[in-house]
Amino acid sequence: MNNLIYNARMALRDVMEVNIFTQGNDKVYLTVFPELVWEGSEKTQSEKVVQSVIDRLHEMNLDVAGGESAVQALLNSESVEIVRKAA
């Protein structure tokens, strides 16, 4: 778990709009707050922020659990689990 949270934090180290946390149950969660930077912008900007976050996770062989439903959850500033990317 320590390696998972470390990799997630390294992948997203330059992204201010995220919160990476664990609740002590060996799972790592991500919340995106696209409105922090894109306040007043069109929704497509929020989608770009979320897609950028997911792309950065993919670069570290990580992904979010839930696929497309996770994207919608992130757009609604809900938490989703970060998982290792399937081989």
C-alpha positions as CSV (number, residue, x, y, z in Angstrom):
1,M,0.0,0.0,0.0
2,N,2.8,2.4,0.8
3,N,4.2,1.9,-2.7
4,L,0.7,2.5,-4.2
5,I,0.2,5.8,-2.4
6,Y,3.7,6.9,-3.2
7,N,3.3,6.2,-6.9
8,A,0.0,8.0,-7.0
9,R,1.5,11.0,-5.3
10,M,4.5,11.0,-7.6
11,A,2.2,10.7,-10.7
12,L,0.1,13.7,-9.6
13,R,2.8,15.8,-7.8
14,D,2.2,18.8,-10.0
15,V,-1.6,18.7,-9.9
16,M,-3.1,20.9,-7.3
17,E,-6.7,19.9,-7.9
18,V,-6.3,16.4,-6.3
19,N,-6.5,14.8,-2.9
20,I,-4.9,11.4,-2.5
21,F,-5.6,9.6,0.8
22,T,-6.1,6.3,2.5
23,Q,-8.5,5.4,5.3
24,G,-6.1,2.8,6.7
25,N,-7.7,-0.2,4.9
26,D,-4.9,-0.8,2.4
27,K,-6.9,1.1,-0.3
28,V,-5.9,4.5,-1.8
29,Y,-8.5,7.0,-2.9
30,L,-8.5,10.0,-5.1
31,T,-10.7,13.0,-5.2
32,V,-10.4,15.7,-7.9
33,F,-11.5,19.3,-7.4
34,P,-11.4,20.7,-11.0
35,E,-13.2,23.8,-9.9
36,L,-10.1,25.0,-7.9
37,V,-8.4,26.1,-11.1
38,W,-11.2,26.1,-13.6
39,E,-13.8,28.0,-11.6
40,G,-16.3,29.6,-14.0
41,S,-15.0,27.6,-17.0
42,E,-17.0,25.3,-19.2
43,K,-17.6,21.7,-18.1
44,T,-15.2,20.5,-20.9
45,Q,-12.4,22.1,-18.9
46,S,-13.3,20.0,-15.9
47,E,-13.3,16.9,-18.1
48,K,-9.9,17.8,-19.4
49,V,-8.6,18.0,-15.8
50,V,-10.0,14.6,-14.9
51,Q,-8.6,13.1,-18.1
52,S,-5.2,14.6,-17.4
53,V,-5.2,13.1,-13.9
54,I,-6.2,9.6,-15.3
55,D,-3.5,9.9,-18.0
56,R,-0.8,10.7,-15.4
57,L,-1.9,7.7,-13.3
58,H,-1.7,5.5,-16.4
59,E,1.9,6.6,-16.9
60,M,2.7,5.1,-13.5
61,N,0.8,1.8,-14.3
62,L,-2.1,2.9,-12.1
63,D,-5.8,3.3,-12.8
64,V,-9.1,4.2,-11.1
65,A,-11.6,1.5,-10.2
66,G,-14.9,1.8,-12.0
67,G,-14.0,2.9,-15.5
68,E,-16.4,5.4,-16.9
69,S,-18.5,5.6,-13.7
70,A,-15.3,6.7,-11.9
71,V,-14.8,9.6,-14.4
72,Q,-18.3,10.8,-13.6
73,A,-17.6,10.4,-9.9
74,L,-14.4,12.5,-10.2
75,L,-16.3,15.2,-12.1
76,N,-18.7,15.3,-9.2
77,S,-15.8,15.6,-6.7
78,E,-16.4,12.2,-5.3
79,S,-13.7,9.8,-4.2
80,V,-12.6,6.8,-6.3
81,E,-10.2,4.0,-5.5
82,I,-6.8,4.0,-7.2
83,V,-5.7,0.5,-8.3
84,R,-2.7,-1.0,-10.1
85,K,-3.3,-1.2,-13.8
86,A,-4.2,-4.7,-15.0
87,A,-1.4,-6.3,-17.0
